[in-house]
């Protein structure tokens, strides 16, 4: 008889025929190297996150963007350039160049209304926004690595469940063979048991292939194509407690996803200030020396350039900057409502899934395990038919599938909550009411 336990359910029964077959295969197979028998190293979620943050290329782009901002900051802090001007007049004409004049001067502009400070402030505000975008990108990356890790955990448990289903089907077939040989059951029951075993093996192969694909998808997050690691499938059932929604929402209000709008406002305000400074004209100046060949004299020359109507030219840029700044507040409110909806949905799904996991582990699966044991005992005694035994077996397997699905749903919802709030769901204080 098969003995099944949770959360990581394993079948402890092996028929003597199966053990003998396995031993014969090992004796006839080529020698297996010791390295092939070494199990892959276990991988935790923290290790997966650390590898991803170190090796995933999607975060490297922010280093280059930061370098670009550093270059712009250096340029913004520069004072207006000083120009060297040279001018030669009257050097060719009817007089043969006797009236030629040569002037050498230095020229530049005087920036008014704090243009240089405004440029520096604009670049610095963009750097703060870049830091927020880096945090958000890291959160998205952590959310994705968590989801892929959860899928690997679920795939590992589905593979174990499919393996147990094969053992149960084989155990059923052996018992049916015994009854058919004794004349206590029709031959059709044997064929049905054989078909059930074949379907279980097909399901096991599908689960193994799906797990392999999930493992490769997880390892790809840090650029590993071998996917040589193992996971503790029992971690799938560590779903925690639902917690308090108000606390999660407070975390959301303080998260980088909403804080980035404050950074965007600072950038827009800096751009508006920079646009307003352009309304003040820069005063151009020049100072130099003029050499006159006609009078054989040297004189000092100076000049001033004041642009006209610069305020009118700046109105369009100012209006555009004002519109950008004014649009950030409603955009933030729209994002806040959208994030609130996502958080509420994830919280509700997680709370429901946690409750389902508890009921499945504490009530449903233990009851179905006892029902399967009793049904098998009565079948072997000839008091129950084949269909009753198969139904009890399938009901237990369905309950275990539901347990895997609900635990997966709870962890995926937790990953979404953490991605939205930038806080761990396990960090929330648990009240006595929540524990119940």
LOTOR-834954 format. One record per residue (C-alpha): x, y, z; residue in one letter. Coordinates in nm, 3 decimals, padded with zeros to 5 digits. Layout:
+---------+---------+---------+---+
:      px :      py :      pz : r :
+---------+---------+---------+---+
:       X :       Y :       Z : A :
...
+---------+---------+---------+---+
***
This chain:
+---------+---------+---------+---+
:      px :      py :      pz : r :
+---------+---------+---------+---+
:  00.000 :  00.000 :  00.000 : X :
:  00.121 :  00.351 : -00.080 : X :
:  00.173 :  00.594 :  00.207 : X :
:  00.133 :  00.959 :  00.101 : X :
:  00.234 :  01.266 :  00.299 : X :
:  00.226 :  01.644 :  00.246 : X :
:  00.345 :  01.904 :  00.167 : X :
:  00.600 :  01.725 : -00.047 : X :
:  00.418 :  01.398 : -00.100 : X :
:  00.614 :  01.088 : -00.177 : X :
:  00.506 :  00.730 : -00.230 : X :
:  00.704 :  00.490 : -00.011 : X :
:  00.581 :  00.168 : -00.163 : X :
:  00.785 : -00.019 : -00.424 : X :
:  00.689 : -00.356 : -00.560 : X :
:  00.950 : -00.628 : -00.553 : X :
:  00.912 : -00.670 : -00.928 : X :
:  00.993 : -00.303 : -00.989 : X :
:  01.300 : -00.319 : -00.765 : X :
:  01.421 : -00.630 : -00.941 : X :
:  01.375 : -00.468 : -01.281 : X :
:  01.564 : -00.157 : -01.171 : X :
:  01.849 : -00.367 : -01.035 : X :
:  01.872 : -00.562 : -01.360 : X :
:  01.884 : -00.241 : -01.563 : X :
:  02.166 : -00.109 : -01.348 : X :
:  02.362 : -00.433 : -01.384 : X :
:  02.326 : -00.436 : -01.764 : X :
:  02.382 : -00.064 : -01.817 : X :
:  02.727 :  00.084 : -01.891 : X :
:  02.921 :  00.210 : -01.594 : X :
:  02.805 :  00.551 : -01.473 : X :
:  03.068 :  00.803 : -01.377 : X :
:  03.078 :  00.932 : -01.023 : X :
:  03.030 :  01.289 : -01.144 : X :
:  02.697 :  01.195 : -01.302 : X :
:  02.574 :  01.063 : -00.968 : X :
:  02.651 :  01.388 : -00.787 : X :
:  02.321 :  01.576 : -00.738 : X :
:  02.310 :  01.934 : -00.863 : X :
:  02.375 :  02.203 : -00.606 : X :
:  02.064 :  02.344 : -00.435 : X :
:  01.956 :  02.694 : -00.527 : X :
:  01.766 :  02.936 : -00.304 : X :
:  01.568 :  03.239 : -00.413 : X :
:  01.824 :  03.470 : -00.249 : X :
:  02.104 :  03.310 : -00.449 : X :
:  01.904 :  03.345 : -00.771 : X :
:  01.840 :  03.712 : -00.698 : X :
:  02.205 :  03.778 : -00.618 : X :
:  02.321 :  03.611 : -00.942 : X :
:  02.065 :  03.805 : -01.145 : X :
:  02.161 :  04.143 : -01.000 : X :
:  02.528 :  04.069 : -01.067 : X :
:  02.500 :  03.933 : -01.420 : X :
:  02.177 :  04.046 : -01.585 : X :
:  02.260 :  04.297 : -01.860 : X :
:  01.940 :  04.498 : -01.828 : X :
:  02.080 :  04.689 : -01.529 : X :
:  02.409 :  04.771 : -01.700 : X :
:  02.241 :  05.029 : -01.923 : X :
:  02.192 :  05.255 : -01.622 : X :
:  02.568 :  05.280 : -01.571 : X :
:  02.606 :  05.418 : -01.922 : X :
:  02.315 :  05.657 : -01.873 : X :
:  02.475 :  05.777 : -01.551 : X :
:  02.803 :  05.839 : -01.734 : X :
:  02.616 :  06.035 : -01.997 : X :
:  02.459 :  06.252 : -01.727 : X :
:  02.800 :  06.306 : -01.571 : X :
:  02.925 :  06.439 : -01.903 : X :
:  02.624 :  06.665 : -01.935 : X :
:  02.678 :  06.792 : -01.580 : X :
:  03.035 :  06.888 : -01.666 : X :
:  02.914 :  07.076 : -01.973 : X :
:  02.630 :  07.247 : -01.784 : X :
:  02.870 :  07.377 : -01.518 : X :
:  03.095 :  07.547 : -01.772 : X :
:  03.095 :  07.923 : -01.797 : X :
:  03.044 :  08.090 : -02.138 : X :
:  03.336 :  08.041 : -02.373 : X :
:  03.578 :  08.325 : -02.446 : X :
:  03.636 :  08.376 : -02.819 : X :
:  03.937 :  08.518 : -02.997 : X :
:  03.825 :  08.739 : -03.285 : X :
:  04.055 :  08.871 : -03.560 : X :
:  03.943 :  09.112 : -03.831 : X :
:  04.133 :  09.266 : -04.124 : X :
:  03.971 :  09.556 : -04.310 : X :
:  04.063 :  09.759 : -04.618 : X :
:  04.352 :  09.529 : -04.703 : X :
:  04.279 :  09.525 : -05.076 : X :
:  04.152 :  09.811 : -05.290 : X :
:  04.241 :  10.105 : -05.516 : X :
:  04.474 :  10.246 : -05.252 : X :
:  04.676 :  09.927 : -05.248 : X :
:  04.601 :  09.846 : -04.887 : X :
:  04.744 :  10.163 : -04.739 : X :
:  04.427 :  10.203 : -04.528 : X :
:  04.430 :  09.849 : -04.389 : X :
:  04.312 :  09.801 : -04.033 : X :
:  04.373 :  09.491 : -03.822 : X :
:  04.170 :  09.421 : -03.510 : X :
:  04.225 :  09.150 : -03.246 : X :
:  03.966 :  09.114 : -02.970 : X :
:  03.830 :  08.881 : -02.704 : X :
:  03.454 :  08.827 : -02.686 : X :
:  03.205 :  08.635 : -02.476 : X :
:  02.864 :  08.671 : -02.313 : X :
:  02.746 :  08.748 : -01.963 : X :
:  02.472 :  08.500 : -01.861 : X :
:  02.193 :  08.659 : -01.660 : X :
:  01.917 :  08.522 : -01.437 : X :
:  02.115 :  08.218 : -01.315 : X :
:  02.128 :  08.025 : -01.642 : X :
:  02.431 :  07.822 : -01.536 : X :
:  02.274 :  07.721 : -01.205 : X :
:  01.953 :  07.629 : -01.385 : X :
:  02.140 :  07.403 : -01.627 : X :
:  02.320 :  07.226 : -01.341 : X :
:  01.995 :  07.186 : -01.146 : X :
:  01.823 :  07.034 : -01.451 : X :
:  02.094 :  06.771 : -01.494 : X :
:  02.098 :  06.690 : -01.122 : X :
:  01.721 :  06.641 : -01.121 : X :
:  01.755 :  06.401 : -01.415 : X :
:  02.010 :  06.203 : -01.216 : X :
:  01.763 :  06.164 : -00.929 : X :
:  01.502 :  06.044 : -01.178 : X :
:  01.756 :  05.799 : -01.321 : X :
:  01.811 :  05.654 : -00.973 : X :
:  01.437 :  05.602 : -00.938 : X :
:  01.419 :  05.435 : -01.278 : X :
:  01.707 :  05.210 : -01.176 : X :
:  01.520 :  05.107 : -00.860 : X :
:  01.201 :  05.039 : -01.056 : X :
:  01.392 :  04.832 : -01.310 : X :
:  01.553 :  04.635 : -01.028 : X :
:  01.208 :  04.575 : -00.877 : X :
:  01.077 :  04.451 : -01.210 : X :
:  01.379 :  04.224 : -01.240 : X :
:  01.331 :  04.088 : -00.889 : X :
:  00.963 :  04.030 : -00.958 : X :
:  01.043 :  03.834 : -01.272 : X :
:  01.316 :  03.623 : -01.107 : X :
:  01.076 :  03.545 : -00.821 : X :
:  00.802 :  03.439 : -01.060 : X :
:  01.038 :  03.214 : -01.252 : X :
:  01.171 :  03.065 : -00.930 : X :
:  00.816 :  02.993 : -00.812 : X :
:  00.742 :  02.820 : -01.142 : X :
:  01.047 :  02.600 : -01.093 : X :
:  00.928 :  02.513 : -00.740 : X :
:  00.584 :  02.429 : -00.875 : X :
:  00.732 :  02.230 : -01.162 : X :
:  00.945 :  02.031 : -00.917 : X :
:  00.639 :  01.944 : -00.714 : X :
:  00.437 :  01.857 : -01.024 : X :
:  00.715 :  01.624 : -01.135 : X :
:  00.712 :  01.460 : -00.791 : X :
:  00.334 :  01.430 : -00.806 : X :
:  00.351 :  01.275 : -01.154 : X :
:  00.614 :  01.030 : -01.027 : X :
:  00.388 :  00.935 : -00.738 : X :
:  00.099 :  00.893 : -00.981 : X :
:  00.310 :  00.645 : -01.179 : X :
:  00.388 :  00.449 : -00.863 : X :
:  00.023 :  00.448 : -00.761 : X :
: -00.081 :  00.330 : -01.108 : X :
:  00.183 :  00.056 : -01.098 : X :
:  00.070 : -00.050 : -00.753 : X :
: -00.288 : -00.060 : -00.880 : X :
: -00.189 : -00.269 : -01.181 : X :
: -00.008 : -00.522 : -00.959 : X :
: -00.313 : -00.556 : -00.736 : X :
: -00.546 : -00.588 : -01.034 : X :
: -00.321 : -00.856 : -01.188 : X :
: -00.342 : -01.051 : -00.865 : X :
: -00.723 : -01.039 : -00.863 : X :
: -00.751 : -01.120 : -01.232 : X :
: -00.518 : -01.418 : -01.190 : X :
: -00.729 : -01.538 : -00.899 : X :
: -01.046 : -01.501 : -01.104 : X :
: -01.180 : -01.224 : -00.881 : X :
: -01.188 : -00.954 : -01.150 : X :
: -01.248 : -00.940 : -01.527 : X :
: -00.964 : -00.903 : -01.776 : X :
: -01.095 : -00.557 : -01.870 : X :
: -00.983 : -00.420 : -01.533 : X :
: -00.625 : -00.522 : -01.614 : X :
: -00.638 : -00.340 : -01.948 : X :
: -00.780 : -00.030 : -01.784 : X :
: -00.504 : -00.038 : -01.523 : X :
: -00.242 : -00.074 : -01.796 : X :
: -00.384 :  00.224 : -01.984 : X :
: -00.389 :  00.426 : -01.663 : X :
: -00.022 :  00.345 : -01.603 : X :
:  00.067 :  00.451 : -01.958 : X :
: -00.116 :  00.782 : -01.916 : X :
:  00.063 :  00.842 : -01.586 : X :
:  00.399 :  00.786 : -01.752 : X :
:  00.309 :  01.027 : -02.030 : X :
:  00.212 :  01.286 : -01.769 : X :
:  00.543 :  01.230 : -01.590 : X :
:  00.737 :  01.287 : -01.911 : X :
:  00.542 :  01.608 : -01.976 : X :
:  00.609 :  01.732 : -01.622 : X :
:  00.980 :  01.663 : -01.660 : X :
:  00.998 :  01.850 : -01.989 : X :
:  00.805 :  02.146 : -01.847 : X :
:  01.035 :  02.157 : -01.542 : X :
:  01.339 :  02.153 : -01.768 : X :
:  01.203 :  02.452 : -01.964 : X :
:  01.127 :  02.643 : -01.642 : X :
:  01.477 :  02.574 : -01.509 : X :
:  01.636 :  02.704 : -01.828 : X :
:  01.416 :  03.016 : -01.817 : X :
:  01.526 :  03.077 : -01.458 : X :
:  01.897 :  03.027 : -01.526 : X :
:  01.877 :  03.257 : -01.828 : X :
:  01.813 :  03.546 : -01.589 : X :
:  02.181 :  03.540 : -01.495 : X :
:  02.311 :  03.412 : -01.828 : X :
:  02.353 :  03.044 : -01.738 : X :
:  02.254 :  02.803 : -02.014 : X :
:  02.327 :  02.479 : -01.830 : X :
:  02.062 :  02.515 : -01.555 : X :
:  02.246 :  02.270 : -01.332 : X :
:  02.082 :  02.329 : -00.998 : X :
:  01.814 :  02.186 : -00.776 : X :
:  01.545 :  02.347 : -00.561 : X :
:  01.367 :  02.250 : -00.243 : X :
:  01.014 :  02.190 : -00.366 : X :
:  00.875 :  02.206 : -00.013 : X :
:  00.948 :  02.582 : -00.014 : X :
:  00.646 :  02.616 : -00.244 : X :
:  00.416 :  02.571 :  00.054 : X :
:  00.574 :  02.846 :  00.262 : X :
:  00.297 :  03.090 :  00.172 : X :
:  00.301 :  03.298 :  00.491 : X :
: -00.002 :  03.491 :  00.613 : X :
: -00.230 :  03.734 :  00.432 : X :
: -00.139 :  04.038 :  00.643 : X :
: -00.312 :  04.375 :  00.647 : X :
: -00.401 :  04.553 :  00.323 : X :
: -00.365 :  04.900 :  00.477 : X :
:  00.001 :  04.831 :  00.552 : X :
:  00.067 :  04.713 :  00.197 : X :
: -00.102 :  05.024 :  00.058 : X :
:  00.112 :  05.247 :  00.280 : X :
:  00.419 :  05.074 :  00.141 : X :
:  00.286 :  05.137 : -00.209 : X :
:  00.250 :  05.510 : -00.137 : X :
:  00.619 :  05.520 : -00.040 : X :
:  00.742 :  05.293 : -00.319 : X :
:  00.970 :  05.404 : -00.606 : X :
:  00.681 :  05.353 : -00.851 : X :
:  00.502 :  05.655 : -00.707 : X :
:  00.811 :  05.837 : -00.582 : X :
:  00.936 :  05.859 : -00.939 : X :
:  00.660 :  06.111 : -01.011 : X :
:  00.813 :  06.344 : -00.752 : X :
:  01.143 :  06.307 : -00.937 : X :
:  00.967 :  06.379 : -01.265 : X :
:  00.818 :  06.693 : -01.109 : X :
:  01.164 :  06.806 : -01.004 : X :
:  01.291 :  06.749 : -01.358 : X :
:  00.996 :  06.939 : -01.507 : X :
:  01.035 :  07.223 : -01.256 : X :
:  01.406 :  07.248 : -01.340 : X :
:  01.325 :  07.254 : -01.711 : X :
:  01.067 :  07.528 : -01.651 : X :
:  01.320 :  07.734 : -01.458 : X :
:  01.570 :  07.685 : -01.739 : X :
:  01.309 :  07.795 : -01.993 : X :
:  01.233 :  08.108 : -01.793 : X :
:  01.598 :  08.204 : -01.779 : X :
:  01.601 :  08.213 : -02.159 : X :
:  01.361 :  08.507 : -02.137 : X :
:  01.652 :  08.711 : -02.001 : X :
:  01.893 :  08.804 : -02.278 : X :
:  02.261 :  08.734 : -02.239 : X :
:  02.480 :  09.040 : -02.287 : X :
:  02.758 :  08.993 : -02.536 : X :
:  03.084 :  09.185 : -02.497 : X :
:  03.408 :  09.224 : -02.684 : X :
:  03.735 :  09.396 : -02.603 : X :
:  04.038 :  09.426 : -02.828 : X :
:  04.307 :  09.626 : -03.004 : X :
:  04.290 :  09.783 : -03.352 : X :
:  04.598 :  09.864 : -03.558 : X :
:  04.549 :  10.127 : -03.834 : X :
:  04.808 :  10.140 : -04.112 : X :
:  04.667 :  10.464 : -04.249 : X :
:  04.731 :  10.663 : -03.931 : X :
:  04.998 :  10.432 : -03.800 : X :
:  04.816 :  10.417 : -03.467 : X :
:  04.691 :  10.160 : -03.219 : X :
:  04.357 :  10.195 : -03.040 : X :
:  04.144 :  10.004 : -02.791 : X :
:  03.803 :  09.884 : -02.913 : X :
:  03.508 :  09.753 : -02.709 : X :
:  03.159 :  09.640 : -02.797 : X :
:  02.833 :  09.528 : -02.637 : X :
:  02.557 :  09.313 : -02.791 : X :
:  02.208 :  09.307 : -02.636 : X :
:  01.950 :  09.078 : -02.808 : X :
:  01.604 :  09.225 : -02.847 : X :
:  01.265 :  09.064 : -02.786 : X :
:  01.416 :  08.754 : -02.619 : X :
:  01.117 :  08.738 : -02.383 : X :
:  00.879 :  08.683 : -02.674 : X :
:  01.100 :  08.411 : -02.815 : X :
:  01.095 :  08.225 : -02.483 : X :
:  00.716 :  08.219 : -02.437 : X :
:  00.661 :  07.902 : -02.635 : X :
:  00.929 :  07.710 : -02.448 : X :
:  00.796 :  07.833 : -02.114 : X :
:  00.439 :  07.732 : -02.202 : X :
:  00.557 :  07.387 : -02.307 : X :
:  00.751 :  07.337 : -01.982 : X :
:  00.451 :  07.452 : -01.778 : X :
:  00.226 :  07.203 : -01.956 : X :
:  00.468 :  06.917 : -01.888 : X :
:  00.488 :  07.009 : -01.519 : X :
:  00.111 :  07.043 : -01.489 : X :
:  00.049 :  06.703 : -01.647 : X :
:  00.257 :  06.509 : -01.396 : X :
:  00.010 :  06.543 : -01.107 : X :
: -00.290 :  06.385 : -01.286 : X :
: -00.058 :  06.122 : -01.431 : X :
:  00.057 :  06.033 : -01.080 : X :
: -00.301 :  06.008 : -00.956 : X :
: -00.396 :  05.783 : -01.247 : X :
: -00.096 :  05.559 : -01.178 : X :
: -00.180 :  05.556 : -00.807 : X :
: -00.534 :  05.432 : -00.876 : X :
: -00.402 :  05.173 : -01.120 : X :
: -00.144 :  05.045 : -00.870 : X :
: -00.411 :  05.040 : -00.598 : X :
: -00.628 :  04.817 : -00.817 : X :
: -00.339 :  04.583 : -00.891 : X :
: -00.240 :  04.566 : -00.526 : X :
: -00.595 :  04.498 : -00.412 : X :
: -00.637 :  04.220 : -00.668 : X :
: -00.304 :  04.059 : -00.575 : X :
: -00.383 :  04.087 : -00.204 : X :
: -00.723 :  03.923 : -00.248 : X :
: -00.587 :  03.641 : -00.465 : X :
: -00.309 :  03.576 : -00.216 : X :
: -00.542 :  03.574 :  00.084 : X :
: -00.778 :  03.330 : -00.089 : X :
: -00.492 :  03.106 : -00.201 : X :
: -00.340 :  03.098 :  00.149 : X :
: -00.675 :  02.992 :  00.294 : X :
: -00.707 :  02.720 :  00.028 : X :
: -00.357 :  02.588 :  00.103 : X :
: -00.437 :  02.563 :  00.473 : X :
: -00.763 :  02.377 :  00.415 : X :
: -00.609 :  02.141 :  00.162 : X :
: -00.320 :  02.052 :  00.391 : X :
: -00.512 :  02.036 :  00.717 : X :
: -00.846 :  01.884 :  00.612 : X :
: -00.897 :  01.776 :  00.255 : X :
: -00.579 :  01.584 :  00.170 : X :
: -00.556 :  01.396 :  00.504 : X :
: -00.920 :  01.288 :  00.467 : X :
: -00.866 :  01.170 :  00.110 : X :
: -00.550 :  00.985 :  00.211 : X :
: -00.748 :  00.790 :  00.471 : X :
: -01.022 :  00.728 :  00.214 : X :
: -00.768 :  00.591 : -00.035 : X :
: -00.608 :  00.362 :  00.223 : X :
: -00.946 :  00.219 :  00.323 : X :
: -01.063 :  00.183 : -00.037 : X :
: -00.745 : -00.001 : -00.131 : X :
: -00.777 : -00.230 :  00.165 : X :
: -01.136 : -00.316 :  00.078 : X :
: -01.046 : -00.366 : -00.289 : X :
: -00.775 : -00.613 : -00.201 : X :
: -01.029 : -00.790 :  00.023 : X :
: -01.275 : -00.806 : -00.266 : X :
: -01.535 : -00.575 : -00.113 : X :
: -01.480 : -00.276 : -00.349 : X :
: -01.451 : -00.265 : -00.724 : X :
: -01.178 : -00.122 : -00.941 : X :
: -01.366 :  00.200 : -01.013 : X :
: -01.401 :  00.289 : -00.645 : X :
: -01.026 :  00.247 : -00.593 : X :
: -00.934 :  00.451 : -00.901 : X :
: -01.178 :  00.726 : -00.805 : X :
: -01.027 :  00.755 : -00.457 : X :
: -00.678 :  00.765 : -00.606 : X :
: -00.766 :  01.033 : -00.862 : X :
: -00.941 :  01.244 : -00.600 : X :
: -00.627 :  01.245 : -00.388 : X :
: -00.409 :  01.331 : -00.686 : X :
: -00.648 :  01.611 : -00.784 : X :
: -00.631 :  01.752 : -00.432 : X :
: -00.253 :  01.749 : -00.446 : X :
: -00.262 :  01.924 : -00.784 : X :
: -00.494 :  02.184 : -00.634 : X :
: -00.249 :  02.229 : -00.344 : X :
:  00.035 :  02.295 : -00.588 : X :
: -00.179 :  02.535 : -00.791 : X :
: -00.301 :  02.730 : -00.488 : X :
:  00.047 :  02.754 : -00.335 : X :
:  00.182 :  02.873 : -00.670 : X :
: -00.096 :  03.131 : -00.694 : X :
: -00.016 :  03.258 : -00.343 : X :
:  00.356 :  03.298 : -00.413 : X :
:  00.299 :  03.464 : -00.751 : X :
:  00.059 :  03.712 : -00.588 : X :
:  00.319 :  03.778 : -00.318 : X :
:  00.577 :  03.847 : -00.589 : X :
:  00.343 :  04.102 : -00.748 : X :
:  00.282 :  04.270 : -00.412 : X :
:  00.655 :  04.296 : -00.346 : X :
:  00.715 :  04.432 : -00.694 : X :
:  00.454 :  04.704 : -00.638 : X :
:  00.549 :  04.798 : -00.281 : X :
:  00.928 :  04.739 : -00.286 : X :
:  00.890 :  04.559 :  00.047 : X :
:  00.889 :  04.196 :  00.152 : X :
:  00.550 :  04.051 :  00.243 : X :
:  00.720 :  03.865 :  00.529 : X :
:  00.833 :  04.197 :  00.680 : X :
:  00.479 :  04.298 :  00.774 : X :
:  00.393 :  04.274 :  01.144 : X :
:  00.142 :  03.999 :  01.210 : X :
: -00.148 :  04.071 :  01.443 : X :
: -00.318 :  03.795 :  01.648 : X :
: -00.627 :  03.831 :  01.432 : X :
: -00.420 :  03.779 :  01.118 : X :
: -00.256 :  03.466 :  01.259 : X :
: -00.596 :  03.307 :  01.307 : X :
+---------+---------+---------+---+
***
